[in-house]
């Protein structure tokens, strides 16, 4: 490998040589020069150039040929880190399949669940008119909460306060929300209550939309649908579950996968890269073998109705029908071997966990079982040496981390649009920041005037009249600024979603979904193939956590105190100037 070193000493370039293809890697080191009795610290920078593209480097020209290299790059496939993770400590990497390896097309796939659920509901007595309803895949987003007992859909912030709520498709006012969900005795809003159901996977969005339609029907035409809200939700949930289990959905996807599933051209390149790095790879999915094989063959690139087992070469173990999250908590679930050709099940022999016997010699395809069997088959040293990649907040991320100590990566397909919109609307965010600073300045003005009144510092009637006039002006300016800020924020927020706004924010706070991502996902990204953009040996490092006191100079209270101090200094200088003028007159 040809190399050229550049040592920057005192701003001079001692060597200047760069090959045709350049990968800069900067290193800093400190040397000490002894001059007399003083040790002088000299910071030096080494920039390493090499003309060999590392094997894990993406082909940027091919991947991002349509993107311009400006100051506001959109989402580039970044993997964001909440908890530092050194990939050299990972022995095995596991993947969910649905909405992880296989990304579904909402406009087609979600309609299947919706239409199938309508038919099941009619079969148990719901009015036939609902068969004419249409599904809007863009209406809801992940991270919302269903209050099934009240027929409401909620968006909470990280403190679990309800900031936005709809009853069916009707928005609740602030006073209505506060009456229902303020955390007071007798009105608990604990998410552990079975009446609160989180939309923690994209699979749940059709449930929410159909539930809202039925709530509206029950409210407007109780003679057509006279059922409790919670019963309506349970019926919807059962109807959708049956569609997933009885083949209504998966048979149609299997017959025409290209219509329902988005193929990632870099998926198997990513798996190949991880496999070459020496990691054990496993597939852990709730889907059964027949459907899994169809979908993985499509992702592999085989034409329709051509099924091979080539894709299995990328995995050391494949577990189908896993029944997560039960797989992660129940150690008594039986494990079966699956014949990949016939699909027949056989009882797996009872494992002797003290034995070194290689149980994979009889095949690596299994159904069911539990995490203990998986750990034994992988021969991992501990749960923390496993990285699991999935999309379901509860079954894939929260349970694996809390129950087993696995490291986690959450796949959030919506992330790409969120980041792109955030970058695109940077000017609007800057405008909002300016309005917030103006509002903070007006807060200080109001506080100073009201403080003077409260502390009895008004020494004359004329001063009181002046203060009252300033208070009137300050309150008017504050109201105008707050209204302008509300308009600016609503305009910005609605760019992400016209009803629910940003996925990761509720107002100016992190949303409850963002709180879960931050708490339970060690890493998060938009798709599995983003892993190929870095080395399998990378050390993912989290950013520094900040509390309000860590950003002292940005804190509104700090800015208020600084402004107050500045005004006091001005007053003192004016008094001193007046005193000096009086002295000059006396002289």
C-alpha positions as CSV (number, residue, x, y, z in Angstrom):
1,X,0.0,0.0,0.0
2,X,1.5,3.4,-1.0
3,X,1.4,6.0,1.7
4,X,2.3,9.6,2.1
5,X,2.6,11.2,5.5
6,X,1.8,14.9,6.0
7,X,3.2,16.4,9.3
8,X,1.7,19.8,10.1
9,X,4.3,21.5,12.2
10,X,3.8,25.2,12.8
11,X,1.4,25.3,9.9
12,X,3.9,24.1,7.3
13,X,3.4,21.1,5.1
14,X,6.6,19.1,5.0
15,X,5.4,16.5,2.6
16,X,2.7,17.0,0.0
17,X,1.8,14.0,-2.0
18,X,-1.7,12.6,-2.8
19,X,-2.5,9.6,-5.0
20,X,-5.4,9.3,-7.4
21,X,-7.9,7.9,-4.8
22,X,-7.6,9.5,-1.4
23,X,-8.8,8.3,2.0
24,X,-7.7,10.7,4.7
25,X,-7.3,9.4,8.3
26,X,-6.3,12.0,10.8
27,X,-4.4,11.3,13.9
28,X,-3.3,13.6,16.7
29,X,-0.4,13.1,19.1
30,X,1.3,15.3,21.6
31,X,5.1,15.7,22.0
32,X,6.8,17.7,24.7
33,X,9.9,19.9,24.0
34,X,12.0,20.9,27.0
35,X,13.0,24.5,26.7
36,X,14.9,25.7,29.7
37,X,12.8,24.5,32.6
38,X,9.5,24.7,30.7
39,X,7.8,21.8,29.0
40,X,6.0,23.1,25.8
41,X,3.1,21.0,24.5
42,X,3.1,20.8,20.7
43,X,0.0,19.4,19.0
44,X,0.7,17.7,15.7
45,X,-1.6,16.3,13.1
46,X,-0.9,13.3,10.9
47,X,-2.9,12.8,7.8
48,X,-2.6,9.4,6.3
49,X,-3.5,9.0,2.6
50,X,-3.8,5.6,0.9
51,X,-4.8,4.7,-2.6
52,X,-6.5,1.4,-1.7
53,X,-10.2,1.3,-1.1
54,X,-11.0,-0.7,2.0
55,X,-13.2,-3.8,1.3
56,X,-16.0,-2.4,3.4
57,X,-16.1,1.1,1.8
58,X,-19.4,1.7,-0.1
59,X,-19.3,2.6,-3.7
60,X,-20.5,6.2,-3.1
61,X,-20.8,7.0,-6.7
62,X,-23.2,4.2,-7.2
63,X,-25.1,4.6,-3.9
64,X,-25.5,8.3,-3.8
65,X,-25.1,9.5,-7.4
66,X,-28.2,11.6,-7.3
67,X,-27.2,13.5,-4.2
68,X,-25.3,16.7,-4.2
69,X,-22.4,17.3,-1.8
70,X,-23.6,20.5,-0.2
71,X,-23.7,21.8,3.4
72,X,-27.1,20.1,4.1
73,X,-26.7,16.5,3.1
74,X,-29.8,14.4,3.6
75,X,-29.7,11.0,5.3
76,X,-26.7,9.1,4.1
77,X,-27.4,5.7,5.7
78,X,-26.0,6.7,9.1
79,X,-26.2,4.3,12.0
80,X,-26.9,6.3,15.2
81,X,-25.6,5.2,18.5
82,X,-27.3,5.5,21.9
83,X,-25.0,3.1,23.8
84,X,-21.4,2.6,22.7
85,X,-20.8,-0.7,21.1
86,X,-17.4,-2.2,20.0
87,X,-18.2,-4.7,17.3
88,X,-15.1,-6.6,18.1
89,X,-17.0,-7.9,21.2
90,X,-19.9,-9.3,19.1
91,X,-19.7,-13.0,18.3
92,X,-23.1,-13.4,16.7
93,X,-25.5,-11.2,14.8
94,X,-29.2,-12.0,14.5
95,X,-31.9,-10.6,12.2
96,X,-35.6,-10.5,12.2
97,X,-37.2,-10.9,8.8
98,X,-40.4,-9.0,8.4
99,X,-39.9,-5.2,8.2
100,X,-36.1,-5.8,8.9
101,X,-34.6,-7.9,6.1
102,X,-37.8,-7.6,4.1
103,X,-39.3,-4.1,3.9
104,X,-42.9,-4.1,2.9
105,X,-44.7,-1.5,0.7
106,X,-47.3,0.2,2.8
107,X,-49.6,1.1,-0.1
108,X,-50.1,-2.6,-1.0
109,X,-49.1,-4.8,2.0
110,X,-51.0,-2.9,4.7
111,X,-54.1,-2.9,2.5
112,X,-54.1,-6.7,2.7
113,X,-54.4,-6.8,6.5
114,X,-57.0,-4.1,6.4
115,X,-59.3,-5.7,3.8
116,X,-58.9,-9.1,5.3
117,X,-59.9,-7.8,8.7
118,X,-63.0,-6.1,7.3
119,X,-64.2,-9.5,5.9
120,X,-63.6,-11.2,9.2
121,X,-65.4,-8.5,11.1
122,X,-68.4,-8.8,8.9
123,X,-68.4,-12.6,9.4
124,X,-68.9,-12.0,13.2
125,X,-71.7,-9.5,12.9
126,X,-70.3,-6.2,11.9
127,X,-72.4,-4.3,9.3
128,X,-71.7,-5.1,5.7
129,X,-71.3,-1.5,4.8
130,X,-67.8,-1.5,6.2
131,X,-66.7,-3.6,3.2
132,X,-66.8,-0.3,1.1
133,X,-64.3,1.5,3.4
134,X,-60.9,2.4,2.1
135,X,-57.6,2.4,3.9
136,X,-55.2,5.4,4.1
137,X,-51.7,4.1,4.8
138,X,-50.4,7.6,5.5
139,X,-52.8,8.6,8.3
140,X,-51.0,7.1,11.3
141,X,-47.4,6.6,12.3
142,X,-45.5,4.4,14.6
143,X,-45.1,5.3,18.3
144,X,-48.7,6.3,19.0
145,X,-50.7,4.8,21.8
146,X,-54.2,3.4,21.5
147,X,-56.5,4.0,24.5
148,X,-58.9,1.2,23.6
149,X,-61.3,1.8,26.5
150,X,-62.0,5.4,25.4
151,X,-61.6,5.0,21.7
152,X,-58.7,7.4,21.5
153,X,-55.3,7.5,19.7
154,X,-52.6,9.4,21.7
155,X,-49.2,10.9,21.1
156,X,-47.2,11.2,24.3
157,X,-43.9,12.9,25.1
158,X,-41.1,11.3,26.9
159,X,-42.7,12.1,30.3
160,X,-45.9,10.2,29.2
161,X,-47.9,13.3,29.1
162,X,-50.6,13.3,26.3
163,X,-49.9,16.2,24.0
164,X,-52.1,15.2,21.1
165,X,-55.2,13.0,21.0
166,X,-57.9,12.0,18.6
167,X,-61.2,10.2,19.3
168,X,-61.7,8.3,16.1
169,X,-60.9,11.0,13.6
170,X,-62.0,13.9,15.9
171,X,-59.2,15.9,17.6
172,X,-59.6,16.4,21.4
173,X,-59.1,19.9,22.7
174,X,-56.5,20.7,25.3
175,X,-59.1,20.8,28.1
176,X,-60.6,17.5,27.0
177,X,-57.1,15.9,27.0
178,X,-56.3,17.3,30.4
179,X,-59.5,16.1,31.9
180,X,-58.9,12.5,30.7
181,X,-55.2,12.1,31.0
182,X,-53.7,14.5,33.6
183,X,-51.8,12.4,36.1
184,X,-54.0,12.9,39.1
185,X,-55.4,10.4,41.6
186,X,-58.1,8.3,39.9
187,X,-56.9,9.0,36.4
188,X,-53.9,6.8,35.8
189,X,-52.1,6.9,32.4
190,X,-49.7,4.1,33.0
191,X,-48.8,2.3,29.9
192,X,-48.8,-1.0,31.9
193,X,-52.6,-0.7,31.9
194,X,-53.9,-3.2,29.4
195,X,-56.2,-0.6,28.0
196,X,-53.2,1.2,26.5
197,X,-51.7,-0.4,23.4
198,X,-48.6,1.0,21.8
199,X,-48.2,1.0,18.0
200,X,-44.6,-0.2,18.2
201,X,-44.5,-1.9,14.8
202,X,-45.6,-0.9,11.3
203,X,-47.7,-4.0,11.3
204,X,-50.1,-2.2,13.7
205,X,-51.0,0.8,11.6
206,X,-53.9,-0.9,9.8
207,X,-55.3,-1.8,13.2
208,X,-55.3,1.8,14.3
209,X,-57.0,3.1,11.2
210,X,-59.7,0.5,11.2
211,X,-60.3,1.1,14.9
212,X,-60.7,4.8,14.3
213,X,-63.2,4.2,11.5
214,X,-65.3,1.8,13.8
215,X,-65.2,4.3,16.6
216,X,-66.6,7.0,14.3
217,X,-69.3,4.6,13.1
218,X,-70.2,3.6,16.7
219,X,-70.5,7.3,17.7
220,X,-72.5,8.4,14.7
221,X,-74.7,5.3,14.2
222,X,-75.0,3.4,17.5
223,X,-77.9,1.4,16.1
224,X,-75.4,-0.1,13.6
225,X,-72.6,-0.8,16.0
226,X,-73.5,-1.0,19.7
227,X,-70.3,-2.4,21.3
228,X,-67.8,-1.1,23.9
229,X,-64.8,0.6,22.5
230,X,-62.5,-2.0,24.0
231,X,-64.5,-4.8,22.5
232,X,-64.2,-3.2,19.1
233,X,-60.4,-3.0,19.4
234,X,-60.2,-6.6,20.6
235,X,-62.3,-7.7,17.6
236,X,-60.0,-5.7,15.2
237,X,-56.9,-7.1,16.7
238,X,-58.2,-10.7,16.5
239,X,-59.3,-10.2,12.9
240,X,-55.9,-8.9,11.8
241,X,-54.1,-11.7,13.7
242,X,-56.2,-14.3,11.9
243,X,-55.3,-12.8,8.5
244,X,-51.7,-13.2,9.4
245,X,-52.1,-16.8,10.6
246,X,-54.6,-18.3,8.1
247,X,-52.6,-17.4,5.0
248,X,-54.9,-14.6,3.8
249,X,-52.0,-12.2,3.8
250,X,-48.9,-14.3,3.3
251,X,-50.4,-16.5,0.5
252,X,-50.9,-13.3,-1.6
253,X,-47.4,-12.0,-0.8
254,X,-45.9,-15.4,-1.7
255,X,-47.7,-15.4,-5.0
256,X,-46.5,-11.9,-5.9
257,X,-43.7,-10.8,-3.6
258,X,-42.5,-8.0,-5.9
259,X,-45.8,-6.2,-5.5
260,X,-45.7,-6.2,-1.7
261,X,-42.0,-6.3,-0.8
262,X,-39.2,-3.8,-1.5
263,X,-36.0,-5.5,-2.6
264,X,-32.7,-4.1,-1.1
265,X,-30.0,-4.7,-3.7
266,X,-27.2,-4.5,-1.0
267,X,-28.8,-6.8,1.5
268,X,-26.8,-10.0,0.8
269,X,-23.6,-8.0,0.2
270,X,-24.1,-6.9,3.8
271,X,-24.6,-10.4,5.1
272,X,-21.6,-11.6,3.1
273,X,-19.4,-8.9,4.6
274,X,-20.5,-9.8,8.1
275,X,-20.1,-13.5,7.4
276,X,-16.5,-13.0,6.1
277,X,-15.7,-11.1,9.3
278,X,-16.0,-14.3,11.3
279,X,-19.3,-13.6,13.0
280,X,-22.0,-16.2,13.3
281,X,-25.3,-15.1,11.7
282,X,-28.7,-16.2,12.6
283,X,-32.3,-15.5,11.4
284,X,-34.9,-15.4,14.1
285,X,-38.4,-14.8,12.8
286,X,-42.0,-15.5,13.8
287,X,-42.9,-16.4,10.2
288,X,-43.2,-20.1,9.4
289,X,-40.8,-21.9,7.1
290,X,-42.8,-21.9,3.9
291,X,-43.3,-18.1,3.9
292,X,-39.8,-17.4,5.1
293,X,-38.3,-19.4,2.2
294,X,-40.5,-17.7,-0.4
295,X,-39.5,-14.2,0.9
296,X,-35.8,-14.9,1.3
297,X,-35.6,-16.4,-2.2
298,X,-37.2,-13.2,-3.5
299,X,-34.7,-11.0,-1.6
300,X,-31.9,-13.3,-2.8
301,X,-32.9,-12.5,-6.4
302,X,-34.6,-15.7,-7.6
303,X,-37.5,-15.3,-10.0
304,X,-41.0,-16.0,-8.9
305,X,-41.7,-19.7,-8.1
306,X,-38.0,-20.6,-8.2
307,X,-37.0,-21.6,-4.7
308,X,-33.5,-22.7,-3.7
309,X,-31.6,-22.9,-0.4
310,X,-28.7,-20.7,-1.5
311,X,-29.7,-17.9,0.8
312,X,-29.3,-20.1,3.8
313,X,-25.5,-20.3,3.2
314,X,-25.3,-16.8,4.7
315,X,-26.8,-18.0,8.1
316,X,-25.4,-20.4,10.6
317,X,-28.8,-20.9,12.2
318,X,-32.3,-20.2,11.0
319,X,-35.2,-20.3,13.5
320,X,-38.7,-19.9,12.1
321,X,-42.0,-19.8,14.0
322,X,-40.1,-18.4,17.0
323,X,-43.2,-16.9,18.7
324,X,-41.4,-13.8,20.0
325,X,-41.5,-12.5,22.6
326,X,-42.4,-15.8,24.3
327,X,-39.2,-17.3,22.8
328,X,-37.2,-14.8,24.9
329,X,-38.9,-15.5,28.3
330,X,-40.1,-19.1,28.4
331,X,-37.3,-21.7,28.7
332,X,-39.7,-24.6,28.4
333,X,-40.8,-24.1,24.8
334,X,-39.8,-27.2,22.7
335,X,-37.5,-27.0,19.7
336,X,-38.2,-28.8,16.4
337,X,-36.0,-29.5,13.4
338,X,-37.5,-28.5,10.0
339,X,-36.9,-30.4,6.8
340,X,-36.2,-27.6,4.4
341,X,-37.4,-29.7,1.4
342,X,-40.7,-31.0,2.8
343,X,-41.3,-28.6,5.7
344,X,-41.9,-31.5,8.0
345,X,-41.1,-31.1,11.7
346,X,-39.1,-33.5,13.8
347,X,-38.4,-33.4,17.5
348,X,-35.0,-32.1,18.2
349,X,-33.0,-34.3,20.5
350,X,-32.7,-33.2,24.1
351,X,-29.6,-31.0,24.3
352,X,-26.9,-31.8,26.9
353,X,-25.7,-28.3,27.7
354,X,-22.5,-29.7,29.1
355,X,-21.7,-31.5,25.9
356,X,-19.5,-30.1,23.1
357,X,-21.5,-32.1,20.5
358,X,-22.2,-30.2,17.3
359,X,-26.0,-30.3,17.1
360,X,-25.9,-28.5,13.7
361,X,-24.5,-31.5,11.8
362,X,-28.1,-32.6,11.3
363,X,-29.2,-29.3,9.9
364,X,-29.5,-25.7,10.9
365,X,-33.2,-25.0,10.3
366,X,-35.4,-25.0,13.4
367,X,-38.8,-24.0,14.5
368,X,-39.9,-22.7,18.0
369,X,-37.6,-23.3,20.9
370,X,-36.3,-20.7,23.2
371,X,-33.3,-18.5,23.8
372,X,-31.4,-21.2,25.8
373,X,-31.3,-23.5,22.8
374,X,-30.2,-20.6,20.6
375,X,-27.3,-19.6,22.9
376,X,-26.2,-23.3,23.0
377,X,-26.3,-23.7,19.3
378,X,-24.4,-20.4,18.8
379,X,-21.9,-21.3,21.6
380,X,-21.8,-17.7,22.7
381,X,-20.1,-16.6,25.9
382,X,-22.9,-14.3,27.0
383,X,-26.0,-12.4,25.9
384,X,-23.9,-9.2,25.5
385,X,-21.9,-10.9,22.7
386,X,-25.1,-11.1,20.5
387,X,-26.3,-8.1,18.4
388,X,-29.9,-8.5,17.3
389,X,-31.4,-6.4,14.5
390,X,-35.2,-6.0,14.4
391,X,-38.0,-3.6,13.9
392,X,-40.5,-4.4,16.7
393,X,-39.8,-2.2,19.7
394,X,-41.2,-4.7,22.2
395,X,-40.5,-8.1,20.8
396,X,-37.2,-7.4,19.0
397,X,-35.6,-4.7,21.1
398,X,-37.0,-4.1,24.6
399,X,-37.4,-7.8,25.5
400,X,-34.0,-9.0,24.1
401,X,-32.2,-6.2,25.9
402,X,-33.9,-6.4,29.3
403,X,-34.4,-10.1,29.5
404,X,-31.2,-11.4,27.9
405,X,-28.8,-8.5,27.7
406,X,-28.5,-8.7,24.0
407,X,-27.2,-5.7,22.2
408,X,-29.8,-4.2,19.9
409,X,-30.2,-2.4,16.6
410,X,-33.6,-1.0,15.7
411,X,-34.5,-0.7,12.0
412,X,-36.6,2.5,11.4
413,X,-37.5,2.9,7.7
414,X,-39.1,6.3,8.5
415,X,-35.8,7.6,9.7
416,X,-34.7,8.6,6.2
417,X,-37.6,10.9,5.5
418,X,-37.4,12.4,9.0
419,X,-33.8,13.3,8.6
420,X,-34.2,14.6,5.1
421,X,-37.1,16.8,6.1
422,X,-35.2,18.1,9.1
423,X,-32.3,19.1,6.8
424,X,-34.6,20.5,4.2
425,X,-36.4,22.7,6.7
426,X,-33.2,24.0,8.4
427,X,-34.1,27.6,7.6
428,X,-37.5,27.2,9.3
429,X,-35.8,25.7,12.4
430,X,-33.5,28.7,12.5
431,X,-36.4,31.0,12.3
432,X,-38.1,29.2,15.2
433,X,-34.9,29.5,17.2
434,X,-34.9,33.3,16.7
435,X,-38.5,33.5,17.8
436,X,-37.8,31.5,20.9
437,X,-34.9,33.8,21.8
438,X,-37.1,36.8,21.3
439,X,-39.8,35.2,23.5
440,X,-37.1,34.5,26.2
441,X,-36.1,38.2,26.0
442,X,-39.7,39.2,26.5
443,X,-40.0,36.8,29.4
444,X,-37.1,38.6,31.0
445,X,-38.7,42.0,30.4
446,X,-42.0,40.9,31.9
447,X,-40.3,39.2,34.9
448,X,-38.2,42.3,35.6
449,X,-41.2,44.6,35.6
450,X,-43.4,42.3,37.7
451,X,-40.5,41.8,40.1
452,X,-40.3,45.5,40.7
453,X,-44.0,45.6,41.5
454,X,-44.0,42.5,43.7
455,X,-40.9,43.5,45.7
456,X,-42.3,47.0,46.4
457,X,-39.5,48.8,44.6
458,X,-41.8,51.3,43.0
459,X,-41.2,54.6,44.8
460,X,-43.6,57.0,43.0
461,X,-46.9,57.1,41.2
462,X,-45.3,58.2,38.0
463,X,-42.9,55.2,38.1
464,X,-45.9,52.9,38.7
465,X,-47.7,54.4,35.6
466,X,-44.5,53.8,33.6
467,X,-44.3,50.2,34.7
468,X,-48.0,49.5,33.9
469,X,-47.5,51.0,30.4
470,X,-44.4,48.8,29.9
471,X,-46.2,45.8,31.2
472,X,-49.0,46.4,28.7
473,X,-46.6,46.7,25.8
474,X,-44.5,43.7,26.9
475,X,-47.5,41.5,27.3
476,X,-48.8,42.5,23.8
477,X,-45.4,41.8,22.3
478,X,-45.2,38.5,24.1
479,X,-48.6,37.4,22.8
480,X,-47.7,38.4,19.2
481,X,-44.3,36.6,19.5
482,X,-45.9,33.4,21.0
483,X,-48.5,33.3,18.2
484,X,-45.9,33.7,15.6
485,X,-43.8,30.9,17.2
486,X,-46.9,28.6,17.3
487,X,-47.6,29.3,13.6
488,X,-43.9,28.7,12.7
489,X,-43.7,25.5,14.8
490,X,-47.0,24.1,13.4
491,X,-45.9,24.8,9.9
492,X,-42.6,23.0,10.5
493,X,-44.1,20.1,12.4
494,X,-46.8,19.5,9.7
495,X,-44.1,19.0,7.1
496,X,-43.3,15.7,8.7
497,X,-46.9,14.6,9.1
498,X,-50.0,16.8,8.7
499,X,-51.6,15.4,11.9
500,X,-49.0,13.8,14.1
501,X,-46.0,15.8,13.2
502,X,-42.4,14.5,13.8
503,X,-41.9,10.9,14.7
504,X,-39.2,11.6,17.3
505,X,-40.8,14.8,18.8
506,X,-43.9,15.8,20.6
507,X,-43.9,19.6,20.7
508,X,-40.3,20.5,21.7
509,X,-39.8,17.3,23.8
510,X,-38.8,13.9,22.6
511,X,-41.7,11.7,21.8
512,X,-42.5,8.6,23.8
513,X,-41.3,6.6,20.8
514,X,-38.0,8.5,20.8
515,X,-37.6,7.9,24.5
516,X,-38.0,4.1,23.9
517,X,-35.5,4.3,21.0
518,X,-33.0,6.1,23.2
519,X,-33.5,3.7,26.2
520,X,-33.6,0.3,24.5
521,X,-31.9,0.5,21.1
522,X,-28.1,0.5,21.3
523,X,-28.1,1.4,17.6
524,X,-30.7,2.5,15.1
525,X,-30.7,3.0,11.4
526,X,-33.1,3.0,8.4
527,X,-32.2,-0.4,6.9
528,X,-30.0,-3.4,7.4
529,X,-27.8,-2.8,4.4
530,X,-26.4,0.4,6.0
531,X,-24.2,-1.9,8.1
532,X,-22.0,-2.4,5.0
533,X,-21.0,1.3,5.0
534,X,-18.5,0.7,7.8
535,X,-16.1,-2.0,8.9
536,X,-17.5,-5.0,10.8
537,X,-14.9,-4.1,13.4
538,X,-16.1,-0.6,14.0
539,X,-16.5,0.9,17.4
540,X,-19.8,2.6,17.5
541,X,-19.5,5.5,19.9
542,X,-22.4,7.5,21.4
543,X,-22.6,11.2,21.5
544,X,-22.2,13.1,24.8
545,X,-25.4,13.3,26.8
546,X,-26.4,16.8,27.8
547,X,-28.6,17.9,30.7
548,X,-29.8,21.5,30.7
549,X,-27.0,22.6,33.1
550,X,-24.5,21.2,30.7
551,X,-25.6,23.7,28.1
552,X,-25.5,26.5,30.6
553,X,-25.1,29.4,28.2
554,X,-28.1,28.2,26.1
555,X,-30.4,27.9,29.1
556,X,-33.2,30.5,29.0
557,X,-32.8,31.2,32.7
558,X,-29.1,31.8,32.2
559,X,-29.8,34.2,29.4
560,X,-32.4,36.0,31.6
561,X,-29.8,36.4,34.4
562,X,-27.1,37.7,31.9
563,X,-29.6,40.2,30.5
564,X,-30.5,41.3,34.0
565,X,-26.9,41.7,35.0
566,X,-26.2,43.8,31.9
567,X,-29.1,46.1,32.7
568,X,-27.9,46.5,36.3
569,X,-24.5,47.5,35.0
570,X,-26.0,50.0,32.7
571,X,-28.0,51.5,35.5
572,X,-24.9,51.7,37.7
573,X,-22.9,53.4,34.9
574,X,-25.7,55.9,34.4
575,X,-25.8,56.7,38.1
576,X,-22.0,57.1,38.2
577,X,-22.2,59.3,35.1
578,X,-24.9,61.5,36.7
579,X,-22.8,61.7,39.9
580,X,-19.7,62.8,37.9
581,X,-21.8,65.4,36.1
582,X,-23.1,66.8,39.4
583,X,-19.5,67.0,40.7
584,X,-18.4,68.9,37.7
585,X,-21.3,71.4,38.1
586,X,-20.4,71.9,41.8
587,X,-16.8,72.6,40.9
